Amino acid sequence: MKIRKIHVYLTLVLLAFGFIISYSVQFTKSISSTDSAITDSQWEKKQRLQEKILEEQTQVQNLEEQLQKIKQRVSEIEKKMGDQEDQAREVLEELDEIRMWAGLLPVTGKGLVVTLNDSKTLPESGNMNDYIVHEEQIRQVVNELFSSGAEAISINGQRLTTNSAIRCVGPTVLVNEVKTVPPFEISAIGESEILLTALDMPGGVVQNLKEFSNIDVKLEIKEKIDLPAYTGDSQKLFRADHLAQKEDS
């Protein structure tokens, strides 16, 4: 049989077509395999990122919970410290009040000043003692002032305490073991009108001083009086208070 050219051409075409189909199939498989590999890699990476994000979110949530607990603890501590500060403030206020009553703190306030002075008129006859100020007269004024509600008293700058002594030594008067001479300025902090009324009432201390002695007595209301603190031995003062409390018990 004679081979024609057409058959040769047809064979070549079929071979070329088969080759093309075969190459196309192989190329398609290769592309599909590559796409599949990229997709798997991306998916795994995405999964790892999601897991990392979840871990971070969990840590953030744990930190937020810890922060809330710390804030609550701080709030409790601040409240406790505030309560302790209030208690400490109350204790300090009570301590200051005790110190004030004990005379250990300087105080300022309105009140009354009583001045006792020797008579300016010297007697030609009679008892000279009736014309000078004595410790008893000073004590009468001081006792009446305290009884009328005076919160603090000083005599010529000497702050009086519960254990202060007022006594005569020759021509001078000792107050807290300090010598003082007339005029004796007795300064008292308290309700000035009440103090004045208590001293100057009929039959009161001032009237008795004027009737039974010749000393000069002056009363003066003051809107501001500055009293110094007690300058003596505070330990001696507290020991005396302690002994007095033991005797009372």
C-alpha positions, 0 to 999 in steps of 0.5 A, spaced: 500 500 500 502 506 498 503 511 503 500 518 501 502 525 504 496 526 507 497 520 512 504 523 514 501 530 515 495 527 519 500 522 523 504 528 525 498 532 527 495 527 531 502 526 534 502 534 536 495 534 538 497 528 543 503 531 545 499 538 547 494 534 550 499 530 554 503 536 556 496 540 558 494 535 563 501 534 566 501 542 567 494 542 570 496 537 575 503 541 576 499 547 577 493 544 582 499 541 586 502 547 587 496 551 589 494 545 593 501 546 597 500 554 598 493 553 600 495 548 605 501 552 608 497 559 608 491 555 612 496 552 617 499 559 618 492 562 619 491 557 624 497 558 628 496 566 628 489 564 630 491 560 636 496 566 638 491 571 638 487 566 642 493 565 647 494 573 647 486 574 648 486 569 654 493 573 657 490 580 656 483 577 660 487 574 665 491 581 666 485 585 666 482 580 672 489 581 676 488 588 675 481 589 677 483 585 683 489 589 684 485 595 684 480 592 689 485 591 694 488 598 693 481 601 694 481 596 700 488 598 703 486 606 702 479 605 705 483 602 711 488 607 711 483 612 711 480 609 717 486 609 721 488 616 719 481 618 722 483 614 728 489 617 729 486 624 727 481 623 733 487 620 738 491 627 736 485 631 737 484 628 744 492 628 746 492 635 744 486 637 748 489 633 754 495 637 753 491 643 753 488 642 759 495 640 762 497 646 760 503 643 755 500 647 749 500 655 748 492 657 747 489 663 744 482 665 745 477 670 748 476 671 756 478 676 762 484 679 765 484 680 772 489 685 775 491 685 782 496 690 785 498 693 791 494 699 794 497 706 791 495 709 798 500 708 803 497 708 810 499 712 816 497 707 821 494 700 821 496 694 818 501 694 812 499 687 810 492 690 808 494 694 802 498 689 799 496 683 795 497 676 798 497 669 795 490 667 798 487 673 794 490 670 788 488 663 789 481 666 791 480 669 784 484 663 780 479 658 784 473 662 782 475 663 775 476 655 774 469 654 778 466 658 772 469 655 767 475 658 765 479 653 760 486 656 761 489 661 766 496 664 767 499 669 772 504 674 770 505 669 764 506 663 768 501 657 766 497 654 771 496 646 771 493 642 776 499 642 780 501 649 780 503 652 787 502 659 789 505 661 795 508 667 798 516 668 799 517 674 803 515 680 799 514 676 792 509 670 790 512 664 787 508 661 781 510 654 779 516 656 783 518 662 779 518 669 783 513 674 781 511 681 783 505 685 783 501 687 779 499 680 778 495 679 772 491 673 772 489 672 765 483 667 763 481 664 757 473 662 757 466 665 756 468 672 758 461 674 760 460 668 765 467 669 768 466 677 769 459 675 772 462 670 777 467 674 780 463 681 780 457 678 783 454 681 789 458 678 795 463 675 790 470 675 790 471 682 788 466 685 793 470 681 798 477 684 796 474 691 796 471 690 803 476 687 806 483 689 803 485 696 800 488 692 794 487 695 787 482 690 783 481 691 775 477 687 771 477 687 763 474 683 758 479 681 752 477 678 745 484 675 744 488 672 750 495 669 748 497 664 754 504 660 754 505 653 755 507 650 762 514 651 762 516 647 768 518 639 769 512 636 765 515 629 767 514 632 774 507 634 772 505 627 770 508 623 776 503 628 780 497 627 776 499 619 776 500 619 784 493 623 785 489 618 781 492 612 785 490 616 791 483 617 788 482 610 787 
